Amino acid sequence: MKDYTTATGHDSTVVEIAEENQVRYWCVTLGCTEAQLREAVQALGTSPADVRRYLAELDQRGVF
């Protein structure tokens, strides 16, 4: 098991989108849709901080 896991067992240092339960976890955690999450991960990679920042920037510009 990785060092940084949440109470639900998810690794909180990497945005994983391979399994549906991981996608649901990150969508709830980041407050986004699955499509938004997948777009952010595709654009920036799996860093939660980068994905969160990307989603916030798009929200500020009114894209989402």
C-alpha positions as CSV (number, residue, x, y, z in Angstrom):
1,M,0.0,0.0,0.0
2,K,1.2,3.5,-0.8
3,D,2.1,6.0,2.0
4,Y,-0.6,8.5,1.3
5,T,-4.0,6.9,1.3
6,T,-7.4,8.2,2.3
7,A,-9.7,6.5,4.7
8,T,-11.3,4.8,1.7
9,G,-8.0,3.4,0.5
10,H,-7.4,5.8,-2.4
11,D,-4.0,7.2,-3.0
12,S,-4.4,10.9,-2.5
13,T,-1.1,11.8,-4.3
14,V,-2.2,10.6,-7.8
15,V,-5.4,11.2,-9.7
16,E,-6.3,7.7,-10.9
17,I,-9.0,7.3,-13.6
18,A,-8.5,3.7,-14.5
19,E,-11.4,2.4,-12.3
20,E,-14.9,3.7,-11.8
21,N,-14.6,4.0,-8.1
22,Q,-11.5,6.1,-8.4
23,V,-13.2,8.4,-10.9
24,R,-16.1,8.8,-8.5
25,Y,-13.8,9.5,-5.6
26,W,-11.9,12.2,-7.5
27,C,-15.0,13.8,-9.0
28,V,-16.4,14.2,-5.5
29,T,-13.1,15.4,-4.0
30,L,-12.4,17.9,-6.8
31,G,-16.1,18.9,-7.4
32,C,-16.1,18.1,-11.1
33,T,-17.7,15.8,-13.6
34,E,-16.1,12.8,-15.0
35,A,-15.6,14.5,-18.4
36,Q,-13.9,17.5,-16.7
37,L,-11.7,15.2,-14.6
38,R,-10.6,13.2,-17.7
39,E,-9.9,16.4,-19.6
40,A,-7.8,17.7,-16.8
41,V,-5.8,14.5,-16.4
42,Q,-5.2,14.3,-20.1
43,A,-4.0,17.9,-20.3
44,L,-1.8,17.9,-17.2
45,G,-1.2,14.5,-15.8
46,T,-2.1,12.9,-12.5
47,S,-1.1,15.5,-9.9
48,P,-4.0,16.4,-7.7
49,A,-2.7,20.0,-7.3
50,D,-2.3,20.5,-11.0
51,V,-5.7,19.0,-11.8
52,R,-7.4,21.2,-9.1
53,R,-5.6,24.3,-10.4
54,Y,-6.7,23.5,-14.0
55,L,-10.3,23.0,-13.0
56,A,-10.3,26.2,-11.0
57,E,-8.9,28.2,-13.9
58,L,-11.5,26.8,-16.3
59,D,-14.2,27.6,-13.8
60,Q,-13.0,31.2,-13.4
61,R,-13.0,31.7,-17.2
62,G,-16.6,30.3,-17.3
63,V,-15.6,27.2,-19.4
64,F,-17.4,24.8,-17.0
